[in-house]
Amino acid sequence: MKKLIAGSMAVLLAAPAFAGGQMYEQQTTRFMGWDILPYVALRGGATYGNLNYRFNDTKKSTTQNLYQLRAALGLTMYETARFEIEGSFFTKGKDTKNFGAIDDVKVTSENIELMANAYMNIGHFRYIQPFAGLGAGMAFIETRGKIPGYAEKRDNTRFSGMATLGLAMPFGCYSVDVAARYNYIDVASGMHDFSGDIGIRYMF
């Protein structure tokens, strides 16, 4: 599944090479009064993660500092809303905790997400456009608890939800987006991610 998602993202990122490079004013399609703009987006940032993990019948809250890469393919309803499919890739999260009588348990997580996101502009501004968004999808996540001589591995496919607040700075057929995100994954006893990222959208 991870290879399939990674291959799909590579195709999305290659799309602008075939777009002809024209400005977005020349590329809009009218549909029921809306200007429809397809786009691809690439985003990167950092995440503070909190994974509630159970080991030896004891639950502990582990903290993880991660880096993230997000790639998306979407449609913009000009000056109003946009909808996209996004793949998110995270570096490995690591923490060490004591679980009852067992000390120094190394807890790790690896995560890929596939999300459907919807964003709505807040007001209408020319140079800096605030927006808010909601997303839902699936997380393909692997968690491990390890001590010398023993390790447990859990592969999970779980529901993931996301809320976003951000600022878009459009220029020509590009837009620079800065966003703060909260992401919940229904894995173990709950995983909570707080992220910040910056990205660029190319509209064609």
C-alpha atoms as an extended CHARMM CRD file, in Angstrom:
* protein
*
       204  EXT
         1         1  MET       CA              0.0000000000        0.0000000000        0.0000000000  PROA      1               0.0000000000
         2         2  LYS       CA              2.8400000000        2.4210000000        0.8290000000  PROA      2               0.0000000000
         3         3  LYS       CA              4.4420000000        1.8400000000       -2.5830000000  PROA      3               0.0000000000
         4         4  LEU       CA              1.1040000000        2.4520000000       -4.3150000000  PROA      4               0.0000000000
         5         5  ILE       CA              0.5710000000        5.7540000000       -2.5010000000  PROA      5               0.0000000000
         6         6  ALA       CA              4.1600000000        6.8910000000       -3.1360000000  PROA      6               0.0000000000
         7         7  GLY       CA              3.7930000000        6.1160000000       -6.8570000000  PROA      7               0.0000000000
         8         8  SER       CA              0.5130000000        8.0320000000       -7.0200000000  PROA      8               0.0000000000
         9         9  MET       CA              2.1210000000       11.0830000000       -5.4410000000  PROA      9               0.0000000000
        10        10  ALA       CA              4.9520000000       10.9820000000       -7.9960000000  PROA      10              0.0000000000
        11        11  VAL       CA              2.3720000000       11.1300000000      -10.7910000000  PROA      11              0.0000000000
        12        12  LEU       CA              0.6430000000       14.0960000000       -9.1460000000  PROA      12              0.0000000000
        13        13  LEU       CA              3.8820000000       16.0380000000       -8.8420000000  PROA      13              0.0000000000
        14        14  ALA       CA              4.7360000000       15.3920000000      -12.5020000000  PROA      14              0.0000000000
        15        15  ALA       CA              1.4200000000       16.8340000000      -13.7160000000  PROA      15              0.0000000000
        16        16  PRO       CA              2.5760000000       20.4950000000      -14.0790000000  PROA      16              0.0000000000
        17        17  ALA       CA              5.1030000000       19.4340000000      -16.7130000000  PROA      17              0.0000000000
        18        18  PHE       CA              2.1790000000       18.7390000000      -19.0460000000  PROA      18              0.0000000000
        19        19  ALA       CA              0.1170000000       21.7980000000      -18.1200000000  PROA      19              0.0000000000
        20        20  GLY       CA              1.5530000000       24.1590000000      -20.7250000000  PROA      20              0.0000000000
        21        21  GLY       CA              2.5880000000       26.7770000000      -18.1400000000  PROA      21              0.0000000000
        22        22  GLN       CA             -0.1870000000       29.2470000000      -18.9750000000  PROA      22              0.0000000000
        23        23  MET       CA             -1.5750000000       31.6910000000      -16.4650000000  PROA      23              0.0000000000
        24        24  TYR       CA             -4.6390000000       30.6270000000      -14.5110000000  PROA      24              0.0000000000
        25        25  GLU       CA             -6.8560000000       33.3100000000      -16.0750000000  PROA      25              0.0000000000
        26        26  GLN       CA             -6.5420000000       31.4280000000      -19.3750000000  PROA      26              0.0000000000
        27        27  GLN       CA             -7.2050000000       28.0130000000      -17.9030000000  PROA      27              0.0000000000
        28        28  THR       CA            -10.4540000000       28.4420000000      -15.9530000000  PROA      28              0.0000000000
        29        29  THR       CA            -13.4540000000       26.2950000000      -16.8430000000  PROA      29              0.0000000000
        30        30  ARG       CA            -16.9410000000       27.6390000000      -16.1980000000  PROA      30              0.0000000000
        31        31  PHE       CA            -19.2830000000       25.2500000000      -14.3910000000  PROA      31              0.0000000000
        32        32  MET       CA            -22.6260000000       26.4560000000      -12.9520000000  PROA      32              0.0000000000
        33        33  GLY       CA            -21.2260000000       29.9650000000      -12.6120000000  PROA      33              0.0000000000
        34        34  TRP       CA            -17.9540000000       28.8940000000      -10.9700000000  PROA      34              0.0000000000
        35        35  ASP       CA            -14.4040000000       29.2430000000      -12.2920000000  PROA      35              0.0000000000
        36        36  ILE       CA            -12.8630000000       25.7870000000      -11.8200000000  PROA      36              0.0000000000
        37        37  LEU       CA             -9.0650000000       25.6030000000      -11.5040000000  PROA      37              0.0000000000
        38        38  PRO       CA             -7.1870000000       22.2940000000      -11.1570000000  PROA      38              0.0000000000
        39        39  TYR       CA             -3.9680000000       22.4310000000       -9.1330000000  PROA      39              0.0000000000
        40        40  VAL       CA             -1.1470000000       20.3990000000       -7.6650000000  PROA      40              0.0000000000
        41        41  ALA       CA              0.4320000000       21.2800000000       -4.3240000000  PROA      41              0.0000000000
        42        42  LEU       CA              3.5760000000       20.3630000000       -2.4090000000  PROA      42              0.0000000000
        43        43  ARG       CA              3.9300000000       21.1760000000        1.3100000000  PROA      43              0.0000000000
        44        44  GLY       CA              6.5360000000       20.5670000000        3.9880000000  PROA      44              0.0000000000
        45        45  GLY       CA              6.7320000000       21.2490000000        7.6950000000  PROA      45              0.0000000000
        46        46  ALA       CA              7.1170000000       19.9380000000       11.2320000000  PROA      46              0.0000000000
        47        47  THR       CA              4.7870000000       18.0370000000       13.5520000000  PROA      47              0.0000000000
        48        48  TYR       CA              4.5330000000       17.6150000000       17.3080000000  PROA      48              0.0000000000
        49        49  GLY       CA              2.9080000000       14.2340000000       17.8510000000  PROA      49              0.0000000000
        50        50  ASN       CA              1.2920000000       12.7290000000       20.9290000000  PROA      50              0.0000000000
        51        51  LEU       CA              0.6710000000        8.9500000000       20.8190000000  PROA      51              0.0000000000
        52        52  ASN       CA             -1.1840000000        7.2770000000       23.6840000000  PROA      52              0.0000000000
        53        53  TYR       CA              0.3990000000        3.8160000000       23.6860000000  PROA      53              0.0000000000
        54        54  ARG       CA             -0.4410000000        0.7390000000       25.7880000000  PROA      54              0.0000000000
        55        55  PHE       CA              2.3030000000       -1.7380000000       26.7690000000  PROA      55              0.0000000000
        56        56  ASN       CA              2.3190000000       -4.3080000000       29.5890000000  PROA      56              0.0000000000
        57        57  ASP       CA             -1.3070000000       -3.3150000000       30.3990000000  PROA      57              0.0000000000
        58        58  THR       CA             -0.1290000000        0.2470000000       31.1150000000  PROA      58              0.0000000000
        59        59  LYS       CA             -0.9800000000        3.2870000000       28.9800000000  PROA      59              0.0000000000
        60        60  LYS       CA              1.4590000000        6.1800000000       28.5790000000  PROA      60              0.0000000000
        61        61  SER       CA              1.4730000000        9.3510000000       26.5020000000  PROA      61              0.0000000000
        62        62  THR       CA              4.5320000000        9.4650000000       24.2310000000  PROA      62              0.0000000000
        63        63  THR       CA              5.7210000000       12.5950000000       22.4270000000  PROA      63              0.0000000000
        64        64  GLN       CA              7.3160000000       12.6420000000       18.9930000000  PROA      64              0.0000000000
        65        65  ASN       CA              8.8390000000       15.4200000000       16.8950000000  PROA      65              0.0000000000
        66        66  LEU       CA              8.4000000000       14.6700000000       13.1930000000  PROA      66              0.0000000000
        67        67  TYR       CA              8.9310000000       16.1720000000        9.7730000000  PROA      67              0.0000000000
        68        68  GLN       CA              6.2150000000       15.9190000000        7.1430000000  PROA      68              0.0000000000
        69        69  LEU       CA              5.8060000000       16.0910000000        3.3750000000  PROA      69              0.0000000000
        70        70  ARG       CA              2.3690000000       16.5480000000        1.7910000000  PROA      70              0.0000000000
        71        71  ALA       CA              1.4080000000       16.3100000000       -1.8860000000  PROA      71              0.0000000000
        72        72  ALA       CA             -2.0740000000       17.0310000000       -3.2370000000  PROA      72              0.0000000000
        73        73  LEU       CA             -4.1620000000       17.2110000000       -6.4020000000  PROA      73              0.0000000000
        74        74  GLY       CA             -7.2510000000       19.4150000000       -6.2490000000  PROA      74              0.0000000000
        75        75  LEU       CA             -9.8140000000       21.7600000000       -7.7660000000  PROA      75              0.0000000000
        76        76  THR       CA            -10.3770000000       25.3970000000       -6.8140000000  PROA      76              0.0000000000
        77        77  MET       CA            -13.7550000000       27.1090000000       -7.0650000000  PROA      77              0.0000000000
        78        78  TYR       CA            -12.3250000000       30.5370000000       -7.7550000000  PROA      78              0.0000000000
        79        79  GLU       CA            -12.1640000000       32.8760000000       -4.7420000000  PROA      79              0.0000000000
        80        80  THR       CA            -14.4400000000       30.6220000000       -2.6940000000  PROA      80              0.0000000000
        81        81  ALA       CA            -13.4510000000       27.0130000000       -1.9470000000  PROA      81              0.0000000000
        82        82  ARG       CA            -11.2040000000       24.1490000000       -2.9790000000  PROA      82              0.0000000000
        83        83  PHE       CA            -11.2590000000       20.3710000000       -2.7090000000  PROA      83              0.0000000000
        84        84  GLU       CA             -8.3140000000       17.9960000000       -2.9100000000  PROA      84              0.0000000000
        85        85  ILE       CA             -6.9060000000       14.5170000000       -2.3900000000  PROA      85              0.0000000000
        86        86  GLU       CA             -3.7100000000       14.6590000000       -0.3300000000  PROA      86              0.0000000000
        87        87  GLY       CA             -1.0280000000       12.1480000000        0.5750000000  PROA      87              0.0000000000
        88        88  SER       CA              1.0140000000       12.8510000000        3.7240000000  PROA      88              0.0000000000
        89        89  PHE       CA              4.3430000000       11.2690000000        4.6280000000  PROA      89              0.0000000000
        90        90  PHE       CA              5.9220000000       11.5340000000        8.0950000000  PROA      90              0.0000000000
        91        91  THR       CA              9.3790000000       10.7060000000        9.4410000000  PROA      91              0.0000000000
        92        92  LYS       CA              9.6380000000        8.0220000000       12.1280000000  PROA      92              0.0000000000
        93        93  GLY       CA              8.4850000000        9.0780000000       15.5900000000  PROA      93              0.0000000000
        94        94  LYS       CA             10.4840000000        7.9060000000       18.6100000000  PROA      94              0.0000000000
        95        95  ASP       CA             10.1280000000        8.0970000000       22.3780000000  PROA      95              0.0000000000
        96        96  THR       CA             11.1950000000        6.0920000000       25.4540000000  PROA      96              0.0000000000
        97        97  LYS       CA              8.8660000000        5.4840000000       28.4090000000  PROA      97              0.0000000000
        98        98  ASN       CA              8.5120000000        3.3220000000       31.5180000000  PROA      98              0.0000000000
        99        99  PHE       CA              5.4350000000        1.0860000000       31.4820000000  PROA      99              0.0000000000
       100       100  GLY       CA              4.7560000000       -0.1390000000       34.9930000000  PROA      100             0.0000000000
       101       101  ALA       CA              7.6060000000       -2.4190000000       36.0880000000  PROA      101             0.0000000000
       102       102  ILE       CA              9.1890000000       -2.3560000000       32.6050000000  PROA      102             0.0000000000
       103       103  ASP       CA             11.6500000000        0.4820000000       32.0630000000  PROA      103             0.0000000000
       104       104  ASP       CA             13.0240000000        2.0660000000       28.8990000000  PROA      104             0.0000000000
       105       105  VAL       CA             10.4630000000        0.8380000000       26.3760000000  PROA      105             0.0000000000
       106       106  LYS       CA             11.2660000000        2.3300000000       22.9550000000  PROA      106             0.0000000000
       107       107  VAL       CA              8.0180000000        3.3660000000       21.2390000000  PROA      107             0.0000000000
       108       108  THR       CA              8.1650000000        4.2050000000       17.5270000000  PROA      108             0.0000000000
       109       109  SER       CA              5.6010000000        5.0170000000       14.8470000000  PROA      109             0.0000000000
       110       110  GLU       CA              5.6630000000        5.3200000000       11.0520000000  PROA      110             0.0000000000
       111       111  ASN       CA              2.7320000000        6.9320000000        9.2940000000  PROA      111             0.0000000000
       112       112  ILE       CA              1.3600000000        7.6200000000        5.7940000000  PROA      112             0.0000000000
       113       113  GLU       CA             -2.0580000000        9.2520000000        5.3240000000  PROA      113             0.0000000000
       114       114  LEU       CA             -4.4450000000        9.5970000000        2.3990000000  PROA      114             0.0000000000
       115       115  MET       CA             -6.9400000000       12.4070000000        2.9650000000  PROA      115             0.0000000000
       116       116  ALA       CA             -9.8260000000       14.1920000000        1.2540000000  PROA      116             0.0000000000
       117       117  ASN       CA             -9.6910000000       17.8760000000        2.2310000000  PROA      117             0.0000000000
       118       118  ALA       CA            -12.0740000000       20.8050000000        1.7610000000  PROA      118             0.0000000000
       119       119  TYR       CA            -11.0090000000       24.4410000000        2.2730000000  PROA      119             0.0000000000
       120       120  MET       CA            -13.0990000000       27.6170000000        2.4270000000  PROA      120             0.0000000000
       121       121  ASN       CA            -11.7650000000       31.1560000000        2.0940000000  PROA      121             0.0000000000
       122       122  ILE       CA            -12.5260000000       33.5060000000        4.9890000000  PROA      122             0.0000000000
       123       123  GLY       CA            -13.5410000000       36.7970000000        3.3760000000  PROA      123             0.0000000000
       124       124  HSD       CA            -12.1300000000       37.9670000000        0.0510000000  PROA      124             0.0000000000
       125       125  PHE       CA             -8.7000000000       39.6150000000        0.0110000000  PROA      125             0.0000000000
       126       126  ARG       CA             -6.3420000000       40.2330000000       -2.8630000000  PROA      126             0.0000000000
       127       127  TYR       CA             -2.8520000000       39.6180000000       -1.4930000000  PROA      127             0.0000000000
       128       128  ILE       CA             -3.2510000000       37.5150000000        1.6720000000  PROA      128             0.0000000000
       129       129  GLN       CA             -6.2720000000       35.1900000000        1.8560000000  PROA      129             0.0000000000
       130       130  PRO       CA             -7.1740000000       33.4650000000        5.1590000000  PROA      130             0.0000000000
       131       131  PHE       CA             -8.7590000000       30.0200000000        4.8610000000  PROA      131             0.0000000000
       132       132  ALA       CA            -10.0710000000       27.1850000000        7.0220000000  PROA      132             0.0000000000
       133       133  GLY       CA            -10.3450000000       23.5090000000        6.1890000000  PROA      133             0.0000000000
       134       134  LEU       CA            -11.5330000000       20.0720000000        7.2610000000  PROA      134             0.0000000000
       135       135  GLY       CA            -10.2850000000       16.7050000000        6.0810000000  PROA      135             0.0000000000
       136       136  ALA       CA            -11.0160000000       13.0170000000        6.5610000000  PROA      136             0.0000000000
       137       137  GLY       CA             -9.3390000000        9.8550000000        5.3520000000  PROA      137             0.0000000000
       138       138  MET       CA             -7.2180000000        6.8840000000        6.2960000000  PROA      138             0.0000000000
       139       139  ALA       CA             -3.8860000000        6.5280000000        8.0900000000  PROA      139             0.0000000000
       140       140  PHE       CA             -1.6170000000        3.5860000000        7.3440000000  PROA      140             0.0000000000
       141       141  ILE       CA              0.3760000000        3.4720000000       10.5670000000  PROA      141             0.0000000000
       142       142  GLU       CA              2.8600000000        1.0810000000       12.1380000000  PROA      142             0.0000000000
       143       143  THR       CA              3.5780000000        1.2900000000       15.8680000000  PROA      143             0.0000000000
       144       144  ARG       CA              6.2110000000       -0.6410000000       17.8210000000  PROA      144             0.0000000000
       145       145  GLY       CA              7.0720000000       -1.1700000000       21.4710000000  PROA      145             0.0000000000
       146       146  LYS       CA             10.5470000000       -2.6110000000       22.0170000000  PROA      146             0.0000000000
       147       147  ILE       CA             12.7310000000       -3.7190000000       24.9340000000  PROA      147             0.0000000000
       148       148  PRO       CA             15.8860000000       -5.8920000000       24.8270000000  PROA      148             0.0000000000
       149       149  GLY       CA             14.8300000000       -9.3880000000       23.8110000000  PROA      149             0.0000000000
       150       150  TYR       CA             11.2300000000       -8.5020000000       22.9070000000  PROA      150             0.0000000000
       151       151  ALA       CA              9.3860000000       -6.3170000000       20.3970000000  PROA      151             0.0000000000
       152       152  GLU       CA              5.7620000000       -5.9860000000       19.3870000000  PROA      152             0.0000000000
       153       153  LYS       CA              4.6650000000       -4.5780000000       16.0570000000  PROA      153             0.0000000000
       154       154  ARG       CA              1.1760000000       -3.3400000000       15.2110000000  PROA      154             0.0000000000
       155       155  ASP       CA              0.1340000000       -2.5060000000       11.6450000000  PROA      155             0.0000000000
       156       156  ASN       CA             -3.0760000000       -0.5300000000       11.4740000000  PROA      156             0.0000000000
       157       157  THR       CA             -5.3190000000        1.1560000000        8.9220000000  PROA      157             0.0000000000
       158       158  ARG       CA             -7.3330000000        3.7130000000       10.8210000000  PROA      158             0.0000000000
       159       159  PHE       CA             -9.6110000000        6.7310000000       10.3820000000  PROA      159             0.0000000000
       160       160  SER       CA             -7.8650000000       10.1030000000       10.3500000000  PROA      160             0.0000000000
       161       161  GLY       CA             -9.4140000000       13.5680000000       10.6610000000  PROA      161             0.0000000000
       162       162  MET       CA             -7.8420000000       17.0090000000       10.2400000000  PROA      162             0.0000000000
       163       163  ALA       CA             -8.6950000000       20.6750000000       10.8990000000  PROA      163             0.0000000000
       164       164  THR       CA             -6.6950000000       23.5010000000        9.2920000000  PROA      164             0.0000000000
       165       165  LEU       CA             -6.2920000000       27.2740000000        9.5430000000  PROA      165             0.0000000000
       166       166  GLY       CA             -4.0050000000       29.0880000000        7.1320000000  PROA      166             0.0000000000
       167       167  LEU       CA             -3.0460000000       31.9860000000        4.8920000000  PROA      167             0.0000000000
       168       168  ALA       CA             -2.7160000000       31.8670000000        1.0900000000  PROA      168             0.0000000000
       169       169  MET       CA             -0.5510000000       34.3660000000       -0.8090000000  PROA      169             0.0000000000
       170       170  PRO       CA             -1.4330000000       34.0910000000       -4.5460000000  PROA      170             0.0000000000
       171       171  PHE       CA              0.6800000000       35.4170000000       -7.4110000000  PROA      171             0.0000000000
       172       172  GLY       CA             -0.0770000000       34.5090000000      -11.0110000000  PROA      172             0.0000000000
       173       173  CYS       CA             -0.6570000000       30.7900000000      -11.3910000000  PROA      173             0.0000000000
       174       174  TYR       CA              1.0320000000       30.0560000000       -8.0390000000  PROA      174             0.0000000000
       175       175  SER       CA              0.0310000000       30.4200000000       -4.4140000000  PROA      175             0.0000000000
       176       176  VAL       CA              2.2030000000       30.1400000000       -1.3020000000  PROA      176             0.0000000000
       177       177  ASP       CA              0.2220000000       28.6260000000        1.5820000000  PROA      177             0.0000000000
       178       178  VAL       CA              1.1010000000       28.6980000000        5.2860000000  PROA      178             0.0000000000
       179       179  ALA       CA             -1.0250000000       26.4560000000        7.5160000000  PROA      179             0.0000000000
       180       180  ALA       CA             -1.4670000000       25.2110000000       11.0770000000  PROA      180             0.0000000000
       181       181  ARG       CA             -3.1170000000       21.7820000000       11.4000000000  PROA      181             0.0000000000
       182       182  TYR       CA             -4.5730000000       19.4720000000       14.0220000000  PROA      182             0.0000000000
       183       183  ASN       CA             -4.6940000000       15.8140000000       13.0000000000  PROA      183             0.0000000000
       184       184  TYR       CA             -6.3270000000       12.9520000000       14.9350000000  PROA      184             0.0000000000
       185       185  ILE       CA             -5.7150000000        9.2710000000       14.1720000000  PROA      185             0.0000000000
       186       186  ASP       CA             -7.8690000000        6.5810000000       15.7500000000  PROA      186             0.0000000000
       187       187  VAL       CA             -4.9590000000        4.2600000000       16.5940000000  PROA      187             0.0000000000
       188       188  ALA       CA             -3.8730000000        2.6770000000       19.9110000000  PROA      188             0.0000000000
       189       189  SER       CA             -5.4740000000        4.9430000000       22.5480000000  PROA      189             0.0000000000
       190       190  GLY       CA             -5.4300000000        7.9460000000       20.2040000000  PROA      190             0.0000000000
       191       191  MET       CA             -2.7810000000        9.8940000000       18.2850000000  PROA      191             0.0000000000
       192       192  HSD       CA             -2.8560000000       13.7120000000       18.1970000000  PROA      192             0.0000000000
       193       193  ASP       CA             -0.6270000000       15.6830000000       15.8160000000  PROA      193             0.0000000000
       194       194  PHE       CA             -0.1030000000       19.4610000000       15.8330000000  PROA      194             0.0000000000
       195       195  SER       CA              1.6000000000       20.6320000000       12.6410000000  PROA      195             0.0000000000
       196       196  GLY       CA              2.7920000000       23.7030000000       10.8250000000  PROA      196             0.0000000000
       197       197  ASP       CA              3.7450000000       23.7140000000        7.1520000000  PROA      197             0.0000000000
       198       198  ILE       CA              4.4540000000       25.9090000000        4.1700000000  PROA      198             0.0000000000
       199       199  GLY       CA              3.7130000000       24.9190000000        0.5990000000  PROA      199             0.0000000000
       200       200  ILE       CA              3.1690000000       26.0170000000       -2.9500000000  PROA      200             0.0000000000
       201       201  ARG       CA              0.1960000000       25.4020000000       -5.2420000000  PROA      201             0.0000000000
       202       202  TYR       CA              0.4710000000       25.4390000000       -9.0160000000  PROA      202             0.0000000000
       203       203  MET       CA             -2.8110000000       26.1260000000      -10.8270000000  PROA      203             0.0000000000
       204       204  PHE       CA             -3.1190000000       25.0170000000      -14.4480000000  PROA      204             0.0000000000
